[in-house]
Amino acid sequence: MLVIYDSHARAKREFVPIKPKTVGMYVCGMTVYDRCHIGHARVMVVFDMVVRYLRASGYEVHYVRNITDIDDKIIARAAENKESIRNLTERYIEAMHDDAAALGCLPPSAEPRATESVGDMVAMIESLIERGHAYRAANGDVYFDVSTFDRYGELSNRNPDDLRAGARVEIDEAKTDPLDFVLWKAEKPGDPSWDAPFGPGRPGWHIECSAMSTQSECATGHHYVNYWMHNGFVRINEEKMSKSLGNFFTVAEVMRQYHPEVIRLFVLSSHYRSPLNYSDQNLDAARASLTRWYTAIKDAPQNGTPIPAVMARFHAVMDDDFNTPEALAIVFEQISELNRSKDANCAATIQAIGEILNLGQHDPQSFLQWAPASQNQLSDEAIEQKIAERAKARANKDFAASDRIRDELLAAGIVLEDKAGQTTWRRG
């Protein structure tokens, strides 16, 4: 029985889909005005894990993740770069897709863009106005009237009066209540604009996901979302990682230092709801763990079958709100057993779990020989040359020269492994 922590209920609930074995899943996607940072990587990897596990459990999953390709930050960045909004967003959408693929994430079933969904947003705003939940202000903007929805603040567990006390109203806003938020921004010179019955302009950020996922209860009069999931923040020095704070590392920057799969393991090593502490030490630990994984399976026997009892334990912890740290603990138990016994069934179990989590799926030798682009290390060719020189020295029984070459390579972070007359190497 799969149970999921529902952020709305603030409790774990048994997962019962509306249609048997069919899941509709909507994930709030990226605003494409810059490269994705590690916080975005966590979102992509976490919900990729959820999709993969649900599918491995026999569910048909329709996975939607939106793209916000029009908002204030995008307009400001395009103006700053002196380029078109289209050029800016296309470049960062392509970069986002590259990052997601490198992290081993499946593409969504659908990826609606805000600019392609404006018609749906206009229709939803019209419905909200007709139902008395929105109004057109004197400045031409359309606002959602928070006072008309008595459960406002329920999901975030915040009291509207407390929120109202700390609310800030900009000088050019004409909202009735400080908590009211803009659904439609009236046309401004130089900004993109679409026609609408309530005046030309562009959508506000708040309406985008509501329209692209049809989640607005006020617009539809129906309850649409049965389970809310929120992943924890990535933190640096006890602060949330964010572009607004300027304390972020892009995925591309980190991948220059660490193999992308190290980042994936780093993300999945913490429960998705827990804070994730970003540090070189934690990434180094993830790299060491993956090195252990690939070293174990590199020469493992291939004729085994997954161990039913171990697979049952794996599914039990994953069915408990996708507990990946416990799932990984099971994998490393099997790695220890494989190292001890060379049991083919252990290897098959590691492979079966790895396929579901999309870990340990690279060629072992290529992973073990991967080097950061940011470091001035020995090239593969130089290492192979040293190994050839060592082989020649050994053939000539010049064991002092052989040991010296091994030590030189070890000092450069290269570990040699002699087995069955062959020498392989990995970066230590």
N, C-alpha and C positions, 0 to 999 in steps of 0.2 A: 504494500500500500504506500503510495507516494504521498508525502505531506510536504506542504510548502508554507513558509512563513509569510503570512499575508500582512503587509504593512498597514492596511486599513483596519483589520481586526486586531493587530498587534499580538498575533498568536499563530501557531502552526495549525494548518487546516488540511484535512484530507483533500487531495486533488480529485475533483469530479468534473470532467469537462462537460460542456453543454451537449456536445455530440460525442458518443462513445469513441474513444481512441482517436479523437480529432482535436487538435489544439490550434487556436488562433493566438498568436503572440505578437505584441507590438512593443518595440523598444525605441525610446526617444534617442534619436541619432545626433549627428554632429552639426554644428554651425560652421560652414566651410569658408573661413577667412584666414586660416593659418594651418600649419601642420598639426596632426594629432599628437597629444601629449600622453604620458603614461596613464593619466586618469581616464582618457578615452580608450586606451588599450585595455584597461580593466573592464570597461563596459563591453567592448567587443569580445574579449576572451570569455568573460563570465557568461554572457548570454549565448555565445557559440557553444560553450559547454552544456548549457541547459538544453539547447536545441538538439545537440548530438545525443545527450542522454535520453531525452524524450523519444527520439527516433529509434535509438537502440532498444528502448523499452516497448516498442511496437506502436507508438503514436504517429499519426500523420500530422506534421507540424507546418503550418503556414506562418512563416516568420517575416514580419514587416519591420523595417527600420527606416525612418524617414531621413531626409536631408534638408536642413534649413539653408536655403541658398538665397535668401533675401532677409536682411534685417539691418539695424542701425550699424552694427560693427562691420558688416560686409560693405555697406555703402561708404563708411568712413575709410576702410582699408583700401578700397578701390580708388577713392579720390586721392588718398595719400600716395598710392603707387602710380597715379595717373594712368590707370588702365580701366577697361570696361569691367563691369560687374561680372559679365559672362566669362571673360577670360580668367578673372580671379577665381571664381567658383569652380570652373572646369578644372583648373590646375590643382586645386586643393581636393576636389573630389577624386581625381586620379591618384593623388598622393595618399588619400585615405584608403582607397582600394588597395594600393600597393602595400601599405602598412598592415591592413587586415589580412591580406593573403600571406604576407611574411609571418604573421603571428599564427598562421594555421587556422584562420577563421573561414567558415563557409560563407558564401554570399547569401544575403537574405532572399527569401522567395519574391519579395517585392521591395522596392526602394523608392517610394514616392518623393518627389521634390516639392518644396513649398510653391515654387513658381508655376508648377504644373497643376497645382491643386487650388488655385485662387478661386475658381468658380465654386468649388465645394465650400470654401471658407465664406464667400459672399452669401451663399444659400443658408449656411448655418447662422451667420450674423442676422440675416433677414428673419429667420425663425426665432432667434433670441429677442429681437426687437418686437416681433408680433406677440410673443408670449410675455412681454413685459420685463424681460431680464436684461435688456440693453437699451441704451439711449444715445441719441446723437447730441453731442455737446455743442456749445456755442462756437467753438473753434473748428468744428467740422469733424472732429474725431468721434468715433463710436466707442463707448465704454460698456463693460459688463457691470451691472448693478449688483454688487455683493449682497446688499440688504434683502434681495428677493430670493436668496438661496439660504435657507435656515441651517444647512449643514456645511456652510463654508468654513474651512479650517479643520474639518474633521479628519481628513487624510493626514495632514501634517501635525495633528494634535495640538493645534494652536488656537487660542481664544481670539476671536475677531477683535474684541475690545483691546486686548494686549497688542495685537498687530496694529490696530488703528493708532494707538498711543505712540508707536515708533515710526509710523508711516511718514514718508517725505513726499511733498507735492511740488513738482517743478513749476516754475513761473508760468510757462506757456500751457499748462494743463488746465482743463475746465471741468474736471470730474466733480460729481456731486459729493462723493465720499472719498476720503484719502485711500481707502482700500480698493476702490474701483480701478479696473485695469483696462488698458486700451485694446480693443479688438480690431480697429481699423484706423489708420492714420491718414488724415486728410492730405491731399496732394500738396507737395512742396516743389518749388522750382528745382529742376535738376535731378529729382528723385524718380525712380521707376514708379509707374502709376497704372492702375487698372480701373476700368469703369465699374460703378456699382450703383444700385438704386439710392443709396444714402450718400452718394457723392464720390468722385474719383479719388483714388489714394492707393494705399497698399496695406496688407494685413499686418497686424501686430503679432508679436511672437506667441502670445498666449493661445491664439485661436488655431495655430498651425496643426499641432498634434491632435487637438479635438476634432478637427475636420478630417485629417488624414487617417484617423483611427475610428472616427464616429464615436467619440467618448463623451460628448457633452450631454449629461442627463437633462439639463435645462432646455436644450434645443430639441431633444427627441422625446422627452417625457418617459424614457425607459432607462433601466439599469443595465449597463452593457459590460462592465468589467467585474469579473468575479474574484480575481486575485491580483494584488499589487505587489510587485517585487522591486526592491531598491538595493543596489549594491553600495557597500561602504566607500568612503572617500579614500583616495591615496593621500598620504600625509608626508610632509617633510618638516622636520623640526617642530612637530606637533601642530603644524598648520596644514589646512587643506591645500592640496596642489591645485592651482588654477592660473589661468592666463591673467586674470585681473590682478592677482597678487604678484605676478611675475616670478613665481617660484616653481616653474615647471620645466620638465625635460621632455623634448619631443621623442616620439618613438624612433624616428630616424637617427637622432643623436645617440640614443642608448644602443641601437643596433650596430652602431659603429664600434662599440666596445664589447657587446655581448651578442651571442647567437640569438636569433629571434625566439627559438624554442626555450631558451633560458628565461626570457621574459614571460612566456606562457606559463612555464612551471612556477615562476615567482608569483604570478597572479593566482594560480590555482592552489598554491601552498597555504593560502589563508582562506578562511570561509568567506564566501562572497559578501556577507553582511558585516563582516568585521572591518575595522580600519586596516589599511595596507600601508605599512611603513616602508617608504622607498629609501634604500641606501645601497652603496656599493657592496657592503658586507652581506646584505640579504641576497643581492644578485650573485655575488660570488658563491654563496651557499647553494643557490639554485643551480649554478653552473657545476659545482662539485657533485651535486646529486645526480644531474643528468650524465655527467662523466661516468659516475658509478653505474648508472643504468645502462648506458651504451657499452661500457667495458664488459658488463656481465652478459649481455645478449650477443656480443660480437661473434663469439665462437660457440654459442649455445646450440644444443641439438634441436632439430627442426621437426621432429616426428611425434611431438606430444599433442595432448588435448587439454583444454582448460580444466582445472580442478573444480568440480561442481560446488564443493563446500566453500572454497575460497571465492568463487564467483557469487555465491549466495551472500557472503559477507559483504562483498563489494556493493551489490545491489541494495543491501539493507542500509548501508551508510549513505549511499547516494539517494535512496528513497526518503531519507531523513533530511529534507531540505538541502539536497545537493552538497553533502558534506565532503568536499574534495580533499581536505587535509587528512581525514580518516581513510579515504579511498587511497591516497598516495602512501599512507603508512602501510596499507595492505600490500601495495606494489613492492615497497622496499623490504617488507618481510619476505616476499617471494624472491627478491633479488638476493638477499642473504642466503636463502635456502638453495637457490640456483648456484651460487658461488661455492657452497659447501658440497652439494650432491650432484651437480650437473644434470639434474632431473629435467627431462624434456617437457614434462607436464607443467613444471614451474615456468619454464620459458614460454610455453603456450598460454599460460594464465597471464603472465606479464604482457604478452602481445595482445591478448583479448581486451584487457583493461586499457592498455595504451591506445588501442584503436578507438575506443569509446571517448577517451579524454583527448585524443590526438596528441599524444606524447610518445616519444620513443619510436617515431615512425620514419625517421631519416635513416639513410645508410650509416651504420655505426662508424665506419672508418672515416667517412666524410665529416661527420660531426666531431669526432675526436681529433681530426686534423684541422678543424676550422680555426682561423686566426682573426683577431680584430683588425679591421682596416686602419684603425687609429694607432696601431703599434708598429714600430719598426722591427719586425721579427724576421727570422730566417725564412726564406721562401721554401715551398715544397721541393723545388728543384735542388736547392742547396742542401736540404736535409737528405734527399735521396742520394746526392753525391757523397755526403759524409758516410751514409750507411754503406755505400759501395766501397769506399775507402776502408771502412772497418771490416767489411767482409773479406777484402783482400788481405788485410793485416792478419785476420784470424786464419785465413788459408795458409799464410806464411808462418803461422804460429808466433806472430809478433803480438803477444797478448798485452804487452805494455801499451803499444800503439792503439790496440783495440779498446782497452779500458780508457785511454786518454780521450779518444773520440766519443765514447759513450758519456764520459764526464763533461766534455765540452757541450755536447747536445743537451745533457741534463741541465747544465748551467743556463742554457738558452731556453729552458722550459720544454724540452723535447724528451719524452720518455720512450725508450726502445723496449720492445717485447720480442724475445726470441722464442720461437715455437716451431717444432717439427722442421727444423732446418731453414725456417723463414724468419725474417725480421720485419716486424711492423712497428709503426710509431704513432704517437699521439702527442698532442700538446697538453702539458701537465697543468 
